[in-house]
């Protein structure tokens, strides 16, 4: 492998992210393991002044500004097409990484050819773990235990903890069903073979869809809790809470219909539509009763 080719391409999709990006970009090294790191920001809110700021503060960063908001998956695909790194990291702008974690993760995906996608432990600003960084592909039972609160009440019981795998050691490493779109690391060759993000998903559902496709192609989805980064998730209250919450559940319903109803069976479609409608209703009701302003996606 040429020493001049980037070992890693970091692709960040920004949307009104001016306040988040300084810490994120500042945490990314210019080189890793003796080879360059390439950073590409795709700004989905063109005209917000981000281009001038990046040019002044982070001139080495490649900036792409599409004329319209492309959504998460399509913007990531655009960044992917404009980078060349041997490994590719899809990274949220509300993250703060560190060299130790990046080196560990990149070395692992390069050394272990059966690894398709990998995530370290993600830690939130309050020190708690972002549970979405290691997930199963939830069954209807897993969805029920999560929505009803049983998973939160019995986090160490495998029977109830299948959704976020909270019965497994947080500092361990093992194969999981899915990881979080906030940090998705892969070798480029994996993404070349399975494709990148499915652009039918505008904002939610695309990460779990990619995990399903990579796993079905024969690679492992790996959680590695031996290293960690910061994910400043949920630091602000969304003004469009109801619409955002609906979009989360509806997008993930479409993921299930895509992967688990390939023949477009009316009965199977009804099953998932009913299950997700009930799941959404129960989760939103519990959130309102408890005064929460955040609905956790799949």
Secondary structure, 3 states (H helix, E strand, C coil): CCCCCCCEEEEEEECCCHHHHHHHHHCCCCEECCEEEEEEEEECCCCCCHHHHHHHHCCCCEEECCCCCCCHHHHHHHHHHCCCCCEEEEEECCEECCHHHHHHHHHHHHHCCCEEEEEEEEECCCCCECHHHCECCCCHHHHHHHHHCHHHHCCCCCCCCCCCCCCCCCCCEEECCECCCCEEEEEHHHHHHHCCCCCCCCCCCHHHHHHHHHHHCCCEEEEEEEEEEEECCCCCCCCCHHHHHHHHHHHHHHHHHHHHCCCCCHHHHHHHHHHHHHHHHHHHHHHHHHCCCCCCCC
